[in-house]
Amino acid sequence: MTLRYATALYLSGQDKSAQARELLAAVPARTWSADMRELDRRLARGEVLAKARALHESGDERAAEGLLQPLLPDEDVALTLAEWAAERRDWAQAERYYRGVLAKTPQQAEARLGMAELMQAKGDEAQARHWLPAWPVSPLPADEFNYYRRVANLYQALGESGTAEAIFSAYEPLVAGQPASQQTALFWRDTARQRFDAGDAEGALSRDRKGLVAAGIAPREDLDGGELTRLARSQEGEAWLASGLRSDLDRHYRQSQTTVSLDSDYWGSSGTGGLSDLRALTQMLQLDTPLAGGTFFGRVELVDMDAGKLPASPYKEEFGTCAARNCFGQEHQQNTGTTLAAGWHGGAWAFDLGTTPLGFEVVDWVGGATVEGDLGDLGWGLTLSRRPVSSSLLSYSGTIDPGTGISWGGVRANGVRIDLSHDLGGAIGFWGSAQQHLLTGKNVPDNWRTRLMGGIYYKLVNETNRRVSVGLSSMLWHYQKDLSGYTLGQGGYYSPQGYFSLSVPVNYRQRTADWSWELGGSGSWSHSRTDDSRRYPLEGLLPAGLPGRNAPVEGGSSSGFGYTLNAIVEHRLTDHWRIGGRVDIQQADDYAPSHATLFLRYTFKPWQGDLDMPPQPLTPYADFD
């Protein structure tokens, strides 16, 4: 009997619970010793816990908790139920379980740490610090590196990065000698995240390598850049730990990367020659490189705008002061300039500062600042900015009135934008944006612009490397004044007093090892309204005796259907080079321009990880918001 018990005890220590219980069951239970009964009880409890955890991981939380409830007030069961409650953000239930354990064992380490994690998640820093285990400890408990991994994460979350780094550094030599396991992989994962949050991307990458080896993803640590980044590719249906390690490697390696981008964007919209028949080319050269824990960018843009030709001189046209008198010269409305811009983004913050194209008729400093965060399951962003209105040559560049020689135009939007979004990776997501801007320009009246936009989308296919979605979006705009004309004092930008639209966007995107693409389009209906206005909104600019100086412009309303079509593709040529292109066609009442873009990327370090899905060509600096 003693030999049978010893054998069963050995099997239980080898994670062979079922075999150990079978060995015990081979003899009548009435003949068991007290040790045998205790071993069988412990093994049976362990099997129930294992089955419950398997049910929980499969998503059947109710069945998992139903298995464990009869085992309460067992300490391990209570701690497990508390952990599950915290995962689903049921703070009150989690706290009840933890306090139940602490009522019996006030110094129970797991329960105290669980309370600290719970309070930090609730935003109660004072209580989190109350329950937080102290550091340093002596002697260092070598077999508790997983426990102190969680402690370090808490110190990091509470803003004590130095303490978090000290804990990880103390345990690194010990964990390096441990056999590969899920716990060692978790340790290296969290150590890498701490180094990355501290601005040490290279230090994070060295620990990413260790985590990949510990998880069995990488065969060894000393892989070259191409081999290493190939491991960052997303895998469909992969377990959470491996997926997280790949995702971290992707983020940390990209942060350490320096990239040069060259994009040529041909854009325009049809209209009246010399006014709104726009053809433009924006050529962008940008350098992105790591700086201060984030990414610095520097950009040069060459912008060439051509609005077509006015009639041959002498001519009369709704342009400048030429509506009711003959004008001469400046028939070809075009301008060329060079934009300079620089900025930085990292974590929750982004900043940029630059110019409108130097060489344009009206040149200004422009830029913006954005902060982002989370409010529960909602993502939010707040942007303060000053941006050019680039929808026409008049609004972007400014021009000169042939009749008076007065320079006007160059409209800038100055204001605030608030964005909200919700997408937890499931089938449904939504977004919203509220914007308030004051539009100013040279010899153009100030004009308030209010825009509310939002939408919801459903992912018909939601795979790691393929997605199909359909949505419903709406826009509601209001401008204080209609300044859409091209006579002196007008702004040359779409500015209805009321605009409402509904659209149904459909998108298909996919990527393979070396290709990424998206096809999309939308159908829309819109209604707009403009009030009566004056041909010349600023009377003080007009010469005496100008014909039609008080001429009215009749407002009106219209409704109609529109559509958009877009396609974008990117191809990896080598470890360092990628090439791509984009076409989008806009046919809608808001006169948004259509685009055709070619882009080229060079990365200083090799990159064989995932391509962006969808591809991300550079955004012209004028369109940053």
Backbone hydrogen bonds, N-H to C=O, Kabsch-Sander energy under -0.5 kcal/mol:
donor,donor_aa,acceptor,acceptor_aa,energy
5,Y,1,M,-2.4
6,A,2,T,-2.4
7,T,3,L,-2.5
8,A,4,R,-2.5
9,L,5,Y,-2.7
10,Y,6,A,-2.1
11,L,7,T,-2.5
12,S,8,A,-2.2
13,G,9,L,-1.5
14,Q,10,Y,-0.7
14,Q,11,L,-0.9
15,D,12,S,-1.3
16,K,11,L,-2.2
20,A,16,K,-2.0
21,R,17,S,-2.4
22,E,18,A,-2.1
23,L,19,Q,-2.1
24,L,20,A,-1.9
25,A,21,R,-2.5
26,A,22,E,-0.7
26,A,23,L,-0.6
27,V,24,L,-1.5
31,T,28,P,-1.6
32,W,29,A,-1.6
37,R,33,S,-2.2
38,E,34,A,-2.3
39,L,35,D,-2.3
40,D,36,M,-2.5
41,R,37,R,-2.4
42,R,38,E,-2.4
43,L,39,L,-2.6
44,A,40,D,-2.7
45,R,41,R,-2.3
46,G,42,R,-2.2
47,E,43,L,-2.2
48,V,44,A,-2.0
49,L,45,R,-2.4
50,A,46,G,-2.5
51,K,47,E,-2.4
52,A,48,V,-2.6
53,R,49,L,-2.5
54,A,50,A,-2.0
55,L,51,K,-2.2
56,H,52,A,-2.5
57,E,53,R,-2.5
58,S,54,A,-1.5
59,G,56,H,-1.3
60,D,55,L,-2.2
61,E,59,G,-1.5
64,A,60,D,-1.9
65,E,61,E,-2.7
66,G,62,R,-2.1
67,L,63,A,-1.6
68,L,64,A,-1.2
69,Q,65,E,-2.4
71,L,68,L,-1.9
72,L,68,L,-0.5
72,L,69,Q,-1.6
74,D,71,L,-1.9
78,A,74,D,-2.5
79,L,75,E,-2.4
80,T,76,D,-2.1
81,L,77,V,-2.7
82,A,78,A,-2.2
83,E,79,L,-2.1
84,W,80,T,-2.2
85,A,81,L,-2.3
86,A,82,A,-2.3
87,E,83,E,-1.9
88,R,84,W,-1.5
89,R,86,A,-1.6
90,D,85,A,-2.9
91,W,89,R,-1.5
94,A,90,D,-2.3
95,E,91,W,-2.6
96,R,92,A,-2.0
97,Y,93,Q,-2.0
98,Y,94,A,-2.4
99,R,95,E,-2.8
100,G,96,R,-1.9
101,V,97,Y,-1.7
102,L,98,Y,-2.4
103,A,99,R,-1.9
104,K,100,G,-0.8
104,K,101,V,-0.8
105,T,101,V,-2.5
108,Q,105,T,-2.3
112,R,108,Q,-2.2
113,L,109,A,-2.5
114,G,110,E,-2.6
115,M,111,A,-2.3
116,A,112,R,-2.1
117,E,113,L,-2.6
118,L,114,G,-2.4
119,M,115,M,-2.6
120,Q,116,A,-2.2
121,A,117,E,-2.1
122,K,118,L,-1.7
123,G,119,M,-0.7
123,G,120,Q,-0.9
124,D,119,M,-2.5
125,E,123,G,-1.2
128,A,124,D,-2.1
129,R,125,E,-2.5
130,H,126,A,-1.6
131,W,127,Q,-1.8
132,L,128,A,-1.2
142,A,140,L,-1.1
144,E,141,P,-1.8
145,F,142,A,-0.6
148,Y,144,E,-2.3
149,R,145,F,-1.4
150,R,146,N,-1.5
151,V,147,Y,-1.6
152,A,148,Y,-2.5
153,N,149,R,-2.1
154,L,150,R,-1.8
155,Y,151,V,-2.3
156,Q,152,A,-2.4
157,A,153,N,-2.4
158,L,154,L,-1.9
159,G,156,Q,-1.6
160,E,155,Y,-2.8
161,S,159,G,-1.0
164,A,160,E,-2.0
165,E,161,S,-2.7
166,A,162,G,-2.0
167,I,163,T,-2.2
168,F,164,A,-2.3
169,S,165,E,-2.8
170,A,166,A,-2.1
171,Y,167,I,-1.7
172,E,168,F,-1.7
175,V,171,Y,-2.8
176,A,172,E,-2.4
177,G,173,P,-0.6
177,G,174,L,-0.7
178,Q,175,V,-1.8
185,A,181,S,-2.2
186,L,182,Q,-2.4
187,F,183,Q,-2.1
188,W,184,T,-2.4
189,R,185,A,-2.3
190,D,186,L,-2.6
191,T,187,F,-2.3
192,A,188,W,-2.3
193,R,189,R,-2.0
194,Q,190,D,-2.1
195,R,191,T,-2.2
196,F,192,A,-2.4
197,D,193,R,-2.7
198,A,194,Q,-1.4
199,G,196,F,-1.8
200,D,195,R,-2.7
201,A,199,G,-0.9
204,A,200,D,-2.0
205,L,201,A,-2.2
206,S,202,E,-1.9
207,R,203,G,-1.3
208,D,204,A,-2.2
209,R,205,L,-2.0
210,K,206,S,-1.0
211,G,207,R,-2.3
212,L,208,D,-2.4
213,V,209,R,-1.8
214,A,210,K,-2.6
215,A,211,G,-1.9
216,G,213,V,-1.4
217,I,212,L,-2.5
218,A,212,L,-1.5
223,L,221,E,-1.2
228,L,224,D,-3.2
229,T,225,G,-2.7
230,R,226,G,-1.4
231,L,227,E,-0.8
231,L,228,L,-1.2
232,A,229,T,-1.3
233,R,230,R,-1.2
238,E,235,Q,-1.4
243,S,239,A,-2.5
244,G,240,W,-2.4
245,L,241,L,-2.4
246,R,242,A,-2.2
247,S,243,S,-2.3
248,D,244,G,-2.5
249,L,245,L,-2.2
250,D,246,R,-2.3
251,R,247,S,-2.3
252,H,248,D,-3.1
253,Y,249,L,-2.6
254,R,250,D,-2.2
255,Q,251,R,-1.8
256,S,252,H,-1.1
257,Q,254,R,-1.4
259,T,288,D,-2.4
260,V,602,Y,-2.8
261,S,286,Q,-2.7
262,L,600,L,-2.4
263,D,284,M,-2.5
264,S,598,L,-2.8
265,D,282,T,-3.0
266,Y,264,S,-0.6
266,Y,596,A,-3.2
267,W,265,D,-0.6
267,W,280,A,-2.6
268,G,594,S,-1.8
269,S,278,L,-1.2
274,G,307,A,-2.2
275,L,272,T,-2.2
276,S,272,T,-1.8
277,D,272,T,-1.5
277,D,307,A,-0.9
278,L,269,S,-1.2
278,L,276,S,-1.8
279,R,306,D,-2.5
280,A,267,W,-3.0
281,L,304,D,-2.4
282,T,265,D,-2.8
283,Q,281,L,-0.5
283,Q,302,L,-2.6
284,M,263,D,-3.3
284,M,282,T,-0.5
285,L,300,V,-2.5
286,Q,261,S,-2.5
287,L,298,G,-2.4
288,D,259,T,-2.7
289,T,296,F,-2.4
291,L,294,G,-2.2
294,G,291,L,-2.2
295,T,345,H,-3.0
296,F,289,T,-3.0
297,F,343,G,-2.7
298,G,287,L,-2.0
299,R,341,A,-3.1
300,V,285,L,-2.3
301,E,339,T,-2.3
302,L,283,Q,-2.4
303,V,301,E,-0.6
303,V,337,G,-3.0
304,D,281,L,-2.5
304,D,302,L,-0.5
305,M,335,N,-3.1
306,D,279,R,-2.2
307,A,333,Q,-3.0
310,L,331,E,-3.3
315,Y,327,C,-1.9
317,E,322,C,-1.6
319,F,317,E,-3.1
320,G,486,Y,-2.3
322,C,319,F,-2.5
327,C,315,Y,-2.0
333,Q,308,G,-2.3
333,Q,331,E,-0.8
334,Q,332,H,-0.9
335,N,305,M,-2.4
337,G,303,V,-2.4
338,T,358,L,-1.8
339,T,301,E,-2.5
341,A,299,R,-2.1
342,A,353,L,-2.2
343,G,297,F,-2.3
344,W,351,F,-2.2
345,H,295,T,-2.1
346,G,349,W,-2.6
349,W,346,G,-2.0
350,A,370,T,-1.8
351,F,344,W,-2.9
352,D,368,G,-2.0
353,L,342,A,-2.7
354,G,366,V,-2.9
355,T,340,L,-1.9
356,T,364,D,-2.2
358,L,338,T,-3.2
359,G,360,F,-0.5
360,F,357,P,-1.9
361,E,398,G,-0.5
362,V,397,S,-2.5
366,V,354,G,-2.7
367,G,386,R,-2.1
368,G,352,D,-1.9
369,A,384,L,-2.5
370,T,350,A,-2.7
371,V,382,L,-2.1
372,E,348,A,-2.0
373,G,380,W,-2.3
375,L,378,L,-3.3
378,L,375,L,-1.9
379,G,421,S,-3.1
380,W,373,G,-2.8
381,G,419,D,-2.1
382,L,371,V,-2.6
383,T,417,R,-2.7
384,L,369,A,-2.4
385,S,415,G,-2.3
386,R,367,G,-3.0
387,R,413,A,-2.3
389,V,395,S,-0.5
389,V,411,V,-2.3
390,S,388,P,-0.8
396,Y,392,S,-2.2
397,S,393,L,-2.1
398,G,393,L,-1.7
399,T,408,W,-2.6
401,D,406,I,-2.8
405,G,401,D,-2.7
408,W,399,T,-2.5
409,G,442,K,-2.3
410,G,394,L,-2.3
411,V,395,S,-2.2
412,R,440,T,-3.4
413,A,387,R,-3.7
414,N,412,R,-0.6
414,N,438,L,-2.1
415,G,385,S,-2.4
415,G,413,A,-0.5
416,V,436,Q,-2.3
417,R,383,T,-2.2
418,I,434,A,-2.8
419,D,381,G,-2.7
420,L,432,G,-2.6
421,S,379,G,-2.2
422,H,430,F,-2.5
429,G,457,Y,-2.0
430,F,422,H,-1.9
431,W,455,G,-2.3
432,G,420,L,-2.5
433,S,453,M,-2.9
434,A,418,I,-2.6
435,Q,451,R,-2.6
436,Q,416,V,-2.4
437,H,449,R,-2.5
438,L,414,N,-3.0
439,L,437,H,-0.6
439,L,447,N,-3.3
440,T,412,R,-2.5
440,T,438,L,-0.6
441,G,444,V,-0.7
442,K,409,G,-2.5
443,N,441,G,-0.6
444,V,441,G,-1.2
447,N,439,L,-1.8
449,R,437,H,-3.1
450,T,478,H,-2.9
451,R,435,Q,-2.2
452,L,476,L,-2.8
453,M,433,S,-2.7
454,G,474,S,-2.1
455,G,431,W,-2.3
456,I,472,L,-2.2
457,Y,429,G,-2.6
458,Y,470,V,-3.1
459,K,427,A,-3.1
460,L,458,Y,-1.0
460,L,468,V,-1.6
461,V,468,V,-1.8
463,E,466,R,-2.6
466,R,463,E,-0.6
467,R,509,R,-2.7
468,V,461,V,-1.9
469,S,507,N,-2.4
470,V,458,Y,-2.2
471,G,505,P,-2.1
472,L,456,I,-2.5
473,S,503,S,-2.6
474,S,454,G,-2.8
475,M,501,S,-1.7
476,L,452,L,-2.9
477,W,499,Y,-2.5
478,H,450,T,-2.4
479,Y,496,P,-1.2
480,Q,448,W,-2.5
483,L,481,K,-0.9
488,L,320,G,-2.1
490,Q,487,T,-2.5
491,G,483,L,-1.5
492,G,483,L,-1.1
492,G,485,G,-1.2
493,Y,483,L,-1.1
497,Q,529,R,-1.6
498,G,529,R,-1.7
499,Y,477,W,-1.7
500,F,527,H,-2.6
501,S,475,M,-2.0
502,L,525,W,-2.6
503,S,473,S,-2.5
504,V,523,G,-2.5
506,V,521,G,-2.9
507,N,469,S,-2.4
508,Y,519,L,-3.0
509,R,467,R,-2.8
510,Q,517,W,-2.2
511,R,465,N,-2.0
512,T,515,W,-2.9
516,S,570,E,-2.1
517,W,510,Q,-2.7
518,E,568,I,-2.4
519,L,508,Y,-2.8
520,G,566,N,-2.5
521,G,506,V,-1.9
522,S,564,T,-2.0
523,G,504,V,-1.1
524,S,562,G,-2.4
525,W,502,L,-2.5
526,S,560,G,-2.5
527,H,500,F,-2.7
528,S,558,S,-2.7
529,R,498,G,-2.5
530,T,556,G,-3.1
533,S,553,V,-2.7
535,R,551,A,-2.8
539,E,537,P,-0.6
541,L,538,L,-1.6
542,L,539,E,-1.6
546,L,543,P,-1.5
549,R,546,L,-1.2
551,A,548,G,-1.9
553,V,533,S,-3.4
556,G,530,T,-1.8
558,S,528,S,-2.2
560,G,526,S,-2.0
562,G,524,S,-2.2
563,Y,587,Q,-2.2
564,T,522,S,-1.9
565,L,585,I,-1.9
566,N,520,G,-2.5
567,A,583,V,-2.6
568,I,518,E,-2.2
569,V,581,G,-2.4
570,E,516,S,-2.6
571,H,579,I,-3.2
572,R,514,D,-2.5
573,L,571,H,-0.6
573,L,577,W,-2.2
574,T,577,W,-1.6
578,R,601,R,-2.0
579,I,571,H,-2.4
580,G,599,F,-2.5
581,G,569,V,-2.2
582,R,597,T,-2.6
583,V,567,A,-2.7
584,D,595,H,-2.6
585,I,565,L,-3.1
587,Q,563,Y,-2.3
591,Y,588,A,-1.2
594,S,268,G,-2.6
595,H,584,D,-2.0
596,A,266,Y,-2.3
597,T,582,R,-3.1
598,L,264,S,-2.1
599,F,580,G,-2.6
600,L,262,L,-2.1
601,R,578,R,-2.8
602,Y,260,V,-2.4
603,T,576,H,-2.2
604,F,258,T,-2.8
607,W,575,D,-2.6
623,D,620,P,-2.1
624,F,621,Y,-1.3
